[in-house]
Amino acid sequence: MVFMDGDAENPREPGKPRGEFAPDVTGRPIWRLLLRGLGVYLPGWEMPAGALRVRDGAPPAGFGPPAYLNGDAGFGVQVPDRRRGLEPDREIYVRGREDPSFGIVVAGPSAAIGSRVVDAAVLMRFARRLTFEELVDTGDADSVPYAVRGARAVENAVFLDRAAGIGLCVEADPRTGALRCPLYVRIGGPAERSVRAYGAVAQPVRSHS
């Protein structure tokens, strides 16, 4: 399903913060897309109030495998399995009309991504493929150019695996196209019904002179 920006309901009021936040992450479109996705696929759950900051050598409580920190590329996750033929749920959102950018929220097993190591490049490639498949009409050749443009215009993607209790978010820099996973998500069990988000801090460039 495809939504224009503003069609989705606003997420419920987030819960209380815990730990040091990463406000540089929560002010971007990828954060808003994450909250929308959580509202769709985890309705009634306690939303994260912010993203707990993750630094090399000093991870906050609850952060660890299967997630890892990959320098300036942000987070990645290691997936125990990969399988073909899986059809995860997905919702597509469009921002802007003259020069639109696309975002997609995908919910399903991580094995559907098709790689045991999921980083920014792998997740964005998967998200763009799903976007193309969602937009194209196999009975209408004229739909192909639009589907191709839509897939290329995906700048934000959220993947949620409720069964595994994890989520990963990827964004593309609108100017350079550089890919990064700035957000990792831990999804609590049915008894807990809460979500914790982690934000990757970009490493500063050090001079070696």
URPEFEN-V87876 format. One line per field, one symbol per residue. phi: phi as a letter, one per 30 degrees, with the letter a starting at -180 (. if undefined). psi: psi as a letter, one per 30 degrees, with the letter a starting at -180 (. if undefined). burial: I if it has 24 or more other C-alpha atoms within 12 Angstrom, else O. A space follows every 10 residues. Layout:
# URPEFEN-V87876
phi=???
psi=???
burial=???
This chain:
# URPEFEN-V87876
phi=.ccdejdddd ddeddddbid dcddddcced dddedddddd cbdiddddda cddcbeibdd ejcleddbcc hddidbbccd bbbdidbdda bcbbcibdbd ccbbccbldd dddjbdcccd dddddddddd deddddcdcb ddddeddddd ddddcbbbcb cdddibabbb bcddccidca cdbbbccdde ddhbbccbcd cddddcdcd
psi=kkklkfelkk llklaklkak liffefglee eeeeeeeeee fhkflklkfa kkkklkfikl kfkakgllkh bffbllkkkf lkklfkillk kkkkkleeik kkkkkkkakf ffegkfjjae eeeeeeeeee eeeefkjfgj fffeeeeeee efgjfkkkkk jeefgllkkk lkkfeffkkk jfkkkkklle eehlkkkkkk kkkkkkkg.
burial=OOOOOOOOOO IOOOOOOOOO IIOOIIOIII IIIIIIIIII IIOOIIIIII IIIIIOOOOO OIIOOIIIII OOIIIIIIIO OOOOOOOIII IIIIIOOOOO IIIIIIIIII IIIIIOIIII IIIIIIIIII IIOIIOOOOO OOOOOOIIOI IIIIIIIIII IIOIIIIIII IIOOOOOOII IIIIIIIIOO OOOIIIIIII IIOOOOOOO
